[in-house]
């Protein structure tokens, strides 16, 4: 069966206290009725596929450079993170314009029954593909015993 589980903000989903004002405002502004306050633009889109021998994780990272991506597996947690640090500097006769922007995204998945040493990744055309080989299941042979 499928054994990859996404983390929500790095925390396990817990029941919220109805009187906790922080959680009330947080969930209020994350509501889809308020797209001006909340958008998923800072979150990478990830597809996970499974075949007989592998899990394939594909993350959409348009406009990202390969050296801005970090992928690692630590104690059964696959983490994909992106850090960008951009600076624009423009000087003309009458003015100087200088802008800086820093952004980061992270997604983590609980992974079980994989061989982390054999995992591979490829980044091409804004798509990061991670191949996670499954551990070979020890097949149990079922033997029928004839009754005499």
C-alpha positions in Angstrom: 0.0 0.0 0.0 1.0 3.6 -0.4 3.3 4.8 2.5 4.0 8.5 1.8 2.2 10.9 4.1 2.5 14.7 3.8 3.2 16.8 6.9 0.9 19.8 7.3 3.3 22.6 8.3 5.6 20.2 10.0 3.1 19.4 12.7 0.6 16.6 13.2 -2.9 17.8 12.8 -4.5 18.4 16.2 -7.9 19.3 17.4 -8.1 23.0 17.8 -9.3 24.7 21.0 -12.4 26.7 19.9 -11.4 29.6 22.2 -7.8 29.9 20.9 -7.9 33.3 19.2 -4.8 32.6 17.2 -6.2 29.5 15.6 -9.5 31.2 14.9 -7.8 34.0 12.9 -5.4 31.6 11.2 -8.2 29.3 10.0 -10.4 32.4 9.1 -7.8 33.9 6.8 -6.8 30.6 5.3 -10.3 30.1 4.1 -10.8 29.8 0.3 -13.3 32.7 0.5 -10.4 35.1 1.2 -7.9 34.5 -1.6 -6.4 38.0 -1.1 -5.2 37.0 2.3 -4.2 33.4 1.6 -2.8 31.9 -1.5 -1.0 28.6 -2.2 1.5 30.4 -4.4 4.3 29.8 -1.8 3.6 26.1 -1.8 5.0 23.7 -4.3 2.7 21.4 -6.1 3.7 17.7 -5.7 2.4 14.6 -7.4 3.2 11.1 -6.0 2.9 8.0 -8.1 3.5 4.4 -7.3 4.4 1.4 -9.4 5.5 -2.1 -8.5 9.1 -1.2 -7.6 9.2 2.6 -6.9 7.5 5.7 -5.6 7.9 8.7 -7.9 7.6 12.1 -6.4 7.2 15.0 -8.9 7.4 18.6 -7.7 6.6 21.6 -9.9 9.2 24.3 -9.4 8.9 26.8 -12.2 11.5 29.5 -12.3 13.7 27.7 -9.8 17.3 26.9 -10.5 18.8 23.5 -9.7 21.3 24.9 -7.1 18.4 26.4 -5.1 16.9 23.0 -4.4 17.8 20.7 -1.6 16.4 17.1 -1.3 17.2 14.8 1.6 15.9 11.8 3.5 16.4 11.8 7.2 14.9 9.1 9.5 12.1 8.2 7.1 11.2 11.8 6.2 11.7 13.0 2.6 12.2 16.8 2.6 12.2 19.0 -0.5 13.2 22.6 0.2 13.9 25.6 -2.0 15.6 28.8 -0.9 15.9 31.8 -3.3 17.8 35.0 -2.6 17.4 37.6 -5.4 18.8 41.1 -5.6 18.1 43.7 -8.3 20.3 46.7 -8.6 19.7 49.5 -11.1 21.7 52.7 -11.3 21.0 55.7 -13.6 21.9 59.3 -13.6 19.2 60.5 -11.2 18.4 57.5 -9.1 19.4 54.2 -7.6 17.0 51.3 -7.4 17.9 48.3 -5.3 15.5 45.5 -4.4 16.0 42.3 -2.4 13.7 39.3 -2.2 14.1 36.1 -0.2 11.7 33.2 -0.4 11.6 29.6 0.7 9.3 26.6 0.4 9.5 23.2 2.1 7.5 20.0 1.8 8.1 16.9 3.8 6.7 13.4 3.5 6.9 10.4 5.8 8.4 7.6 3.8 8.5 4.0 4.8 9.7 0.8 3.1 12.1 2.5 0.8 15.9 2.1 0.2 17.2 5.7 0.8 20.7 4.9 -0.5 19.3 4.1 -4.0 17.0 7.2 -4.3 17.7 9.4 -7.3 16.5 12.8 -8.4 16.4 14.7 -11.7 15.5 18.4 -12.4 14.3 19.2 -15.9 12.1 22.0 -17.3 10.9 23.1 -13.8 9.9 19.6 -12.7 11.9 17.8 -9.9 11.4 14.0 -10.2 12.5 11.9 -7.3 12.7 8.1 -7.6 12.4 6.2 -4.3 13.0 2.4 -4.8 10.8 0.3 -2.5 12.3 -2.3 -0.2 11.8 -5.8 -1.5 9.0 -7.5 0.3 9.9 -10.8 1.7 7.3 -13.0 0.1 5.8 -15.6 2.2 5.0 -18.8 0.3 1.7 -20.3 1.2 1.8 -24.1 1.2 -1.3 -26.1 1.0 -1.2 -29.2 3.1 -3.1 -32.1 1.7 -5.3 -34.0 4.2 -5.1 -37.7 3.9 
